[in-house]
């Protein structure tokens, strides 16, 4: 079996199953292109403080659940989203603007729009966004991934609106084929901050560095005749508890310099698949050795 790295064009020629919606990518797709997950050091994100007052702390335990506690425990995605916005956005907070995330582009065509929200930093003008000078942060709730996949295979109703049992079995079979064994290694997270209703202990952060060469291969796969390196997706998890320090800890993580930044690159364009985060077109002739970092996603 030939295990030598192959150009992206050759991969597409020999593996036509790569031509699928990003929601339908599996571990096999990541393995084909040489993309993998890597656990980042989480020592700096762990905390053992208590939420409630101690003998030396006169602060009482709040009677109303804080935004951090609701973000961790509330079972409704819209409430989790609102709580995260309360933590990150507004006067005196690190982020100021919310926008719908950009579309995923392939062969210069939009093929998918993730259901995530992009946060912009305070003190950065729209001109900076247009030039892609600063990394951004995006938020995704995992139910939107599972729901999007179900929508792909949802069967039509049976006669007179009855339940389509055969279609339902096909739906469950297809979902079982693409859902990862471990949800934190979902290939869809290659560019995403993620929360999950099933995880009340941690918020998950994903980060990757994408080269201009890879962006070019995605933009024009027919000309990608040389091997293109795909990124390693670094993941870490931040504990919600203690709730009273969560806002400070998540803020410190999101505004800290990226672990993926090389020393000589102080400002990274926040592009993904040829489109900058503000929605404007990427430069037509990027430097071939320049790198770009995807947004951090909770």
C-alpha positions in Angstrom: 0.0 0.0 0.0 1.4 3.4 -1.0 1.6 5.6 2.0 3.6 8.5 0.4 1.9 11.9 0.7 -0.1 12.8 -2.4 -1.1 16.1 -4.0 -4.6 17.2 -3.2 -5.6 16.8 -6.9 -4.6 13.2 -6.8 -6.5 12.6 -3.6 -9.6 14.0 -5.2 -9.1 11.9 -8.3 -8.8 8.6 -6.4 -11.1 9.3 -3.5 -14.3 10.8 -4.8 -15.9 10.5 -1.4 -14.0 13.6 -0.4 -16.6 15.5 -2.4 -19.1 15.7 0.4 -20.6 18.4 2.6 -18.2 19.3 5.5 -20.9 18.0 7.9 -20.4 14.6 6.4 -16.6 14.3 6.9 -15.5 11.4 9.0 -12.2 10.3 10.6 -11.4 8.6 7.3 -11.5 11.9 5.5 -9.1 13.5 7.9 -6.7 10.5 7.6 -6.7 10.7 3.8 -5.5 14.3 3.8 -3.2 13.9 6.8 -5.1 16.0 9.3 -5.2 15.0 13.0 -6.2 16.1 16.5 -3.6 16.9 19.2 -4.2 17.6 22.8 -2.7 20.9 23.9 -1.3 21.5 27.4 -4.3 22.2 29.7 -2.3 22.9 32.9 -2.9 26.7 32.6 -6.6 26.2 32.1 -7.3 24.1 35.2 -8.5 25.6 38.4 -9.3 24.2 41.9 -10.8 27.2 43.6 -14.2 27.0 45.2 -17.1 29.1 44.0 -18.6 29.8 47.4 -17.1 31.8 50.2 -14.5 30.3 52.6 -13.5 31.4 56.1 -11.2 34.0 54.5 -13.7 35.1 51.8 -16.8 37.0 52.7 -18.4 36.8 49.2 -21.7 34.9 49.5 -22.8 32.3 47.1 -25.1 33.9 44.5 -28.7 32.9 44.8 -29.3 33.3 41.0 -27.2 31.1 38.8 -24.4 33.0 37.1 -23.9 33.2 33.3 -21.0 30.7 33.7 -23.2 28.2 35.6 -26.1 28.5 33.1 -23.6 28.1 30.2 -22.4 24.9 31.8 -25.7 23.4 33.0 -28.7 24.8 31.1 -30.1 22.4 28.5 -31.2 25.0 26.0 -28.7 26.0 23.3 -30.1 29.6 23.0 -29.6 30.2 26.7 -26.0 29.0 26.5 -25.4 31.3 23.6 -26.9 34.3 25.5 -24.8 33.5 28.6 -21.6 33.3 26.6 -22.4 36.7 24.9 -23.0 38.2 28.4 -19.5 37.0 29.4 -17.6 38.1 26.4 -19.4 41.0 24.8 -20.0 44.6 26.0 -18.5 47.5 27.7 -15.5 46.5 29.8 -15.4 43.1 28.1 -12.9 41.9 25.5 -15.3 41.6 22.5 -17.8 44.0 21.0 -19.4 42.6 17.9 -21.3 39.6 16.8 -21.6 38.4 13.2 -22.8 35.4 11.4 -19.9 33.1 10.4 -18.7 33.1 6.8 -19.4 30.3 4.3 -17.0 27.4 3.5 -15.7 27.8 0.0 -14.5 25.1 -2.4 -13.5 25.7 -6.0 -14.3 29.3 -5.4 -17.9 28.5 -4.7 -19.8 28.6 -1.3 -20.7 25.0 -0.3 -21.6 25.3 3.4 -22.3 27.9 6.1 -21.5 26.7 9.6 -24.0 27.8 12.2 -21.5 29.6 14.4 -21.1 33.2 15.6 -17.9 35.3 15.2 -16.8 37.6 17.9 -14.7 40.7 17.2 -12.2 42.2 19.7 -12.6 45.6 21.3 -10.4 48.4 19.9 -10.2 47.0 16.4 -11.7 48.9 13.5 -13.6 47.5 10.6 -10.5 48.4 8.5 -8.5 45.9 10.6 -11.2 43.2 10.0 -11.1 43.8 6.3 -7.4 43.3 6.2 -7.6 40.2 8.4 -5.0 41.5 10.8 -6.4 39.9 14.0 -7.5 36.5 15.0 -11.2 36.1 15.8 -13.2 33.9 18.0 -16.2 31.8 17.0 -18.8 29.9 19.0 -20.6 26.7 18.0 -23.1 24.6 19.9 -22.8 20.9 19.0 -26.5 20.4 18.6 -26.3 22.5 15.4 -23.8 19.9 14.0 -26.0 16.9 14.9 -29.1 18.7 13.7 -27.5 19.7 10.4 -26.6 16.1 9.8 -30.1 14.8 10.5 -31.4 17.4 8.1 -29.3 15.9 5.3 -31.0 12.5 5.6 -34.4 13.4 7.0 -36.9 11.1 5.1 -40.1 12.3 3.5 -43.3 11.4 5.3 -45.1 8.2 4.4 -48.5 8.0 2.7 -51.0 10.5 4.3 -48.3 11.9 6.5 -47.5 8.6 8.3 -44.1 7.9 9.7 -41.7 6.6 7.1 -40.2 3.7 9.0 -37.9 2.6 6.1 -36.6 6.2 5.7 -36.1 6.5 9.4 -34.0 3.3 9.5 -31.9 4.6 6.6 -31.5 7.9 8.5 -30.2 6.3 11.7 -27.8 4.0 9.6 -26.3 7.0 7.8 -25.9 9.0 11.0 -24.2 6.0 12.6 -21.7 5.9 9.7 -20.6 9.5 10.0 -20.8 10.3 13.8 -17.4 10.0 15.5 -16.9 7.6 18.4 -15.6 10.5 20.5 -17.5 13.7 19.8 -14.5 15.9 20.8 -12.8 14.5 17.7 -15.5 15.4 15.2 -13.8 16.4 11.9 -16.2 19.3 11.7 -14.2 21.0 14.5 -11.2 21.6 12.3 -11.9 25.3 12.5 -14.0 25.8 15.5 -15.2 27.2 21.0 -17.7 24.3 21.3 -20.3 23.5 24.0 -22.2 20.3 24.3 -25.4 19.6 26.3 -23.8 16.4 27.5 -20.7 18.0 28.9 -21.4 20.2 31.9 -17.8 20.3 33.1 -15.8 21.8 30.2 -16.0 24.2 27.3 -13.8 23.0 24.4 -11.4 25.1 22.4 -10.0 24.2 18.9 -7.3 25.9 17.0 -5.4 25.3 13.8 -3.0 27.0 11.5 -3.8 26.9 7.8 -1.3 27.8 5.1 -2.0 29.9 2.1 -0.9 26.9 0.1 -3.8 24.9 1.5 -6.2 27.8 0.9 -5.1 27.8 -2.7 -5.6 24.1 -3.1 -9.1 24.4 -1.8 -9.7 27.3 -4.1 -8.4 25.6 -7.2 -7.9 21.8 -6.5 -7.3 21.1 -10.2 -4.0 23.0 -10.0 -2.9 21.5 -6.6 -0.3 19.2 -8.1 2.2 19.4 -5.2 1.8 17.9 -1.8 -0.1 20.2 0.5 0.3 19.9 4.3 -2.9 19.9 6.3 -3.0 21.3 9.8 -2.9 19.7 13.2 -6.0 20.6 15.1 -5.0 21.5 18.7 -7.7 21.1 21.2 -8.0 21.9 24.9 -10.8 22.1 27.4 -11.5 24.7 30.1 -13.4 23.8 33.2 -16.5 25.8 33.9 -15.9 25.5 37.7 -15.3 27.5 39.7 -18.0 29.6 38.0 -17.0 32.8 39.7 -13.6 32.8 37.9 -14.8 31.3 34.5 -15.2 34.7 32.8 -11.6 35.7 33.7 -10.2 32.3 32.6 -12.0 32.1 29.3 -11.1 35.7 28.5 -7.4 35.0 29.3 -7.5 32.0 26.9 -9.1 33.9 24.1 -7.0 37.0 24.1 -3.7 35.3 24.7 -1.3 35.0 21.8 -1.9 31.8 19.8 0.3 28.8 20.6 0.4 28.1 16.9 1.9 31.5 15.9 5.5 31.3 14.6 7.8 33.9 16.1 8.2 35.9 12.9 4.4 36.3 12.4 2.9 38.9 14.7 -0.3 39.4 12.9 -2.2 36.6 11.2 -4.9 36.9 8.7 -8.0 35.1 9.8 -9.0 33.4 6.6 -10.6 30.1 6.0 -10.9 28.6 2.5 -10.3 31.9 0.7 -12.7 34.2 2.5 -11.6 36.6 5.3 -13.7 36.7 8.5 -15.4 40.0 7.6 -16.7 38.5 4.4 -14.5 40.3 1.9 -12.6 38.5 -0.8 -9.1 37.3 0.0 -6.2 38.7 -1.9 -5.8 37.0 -5.3 -2.1 36.4 -5.1 -1.1 35.5 -1.5 2.5 34.9 -0.6 3.0 31.1 -0.9 4.9 30.8 2.4 2.6 32.9 4.5 0.4 31.2 7.1 -3.1 31.9 8.3 -4.7 30.9 11.6 -8.3 29.8 11.9 -10.4 31.3 14.7 -10.6 29.9 18.2 -13.9 28.4 18.8 -15.7 27.6 22.0 
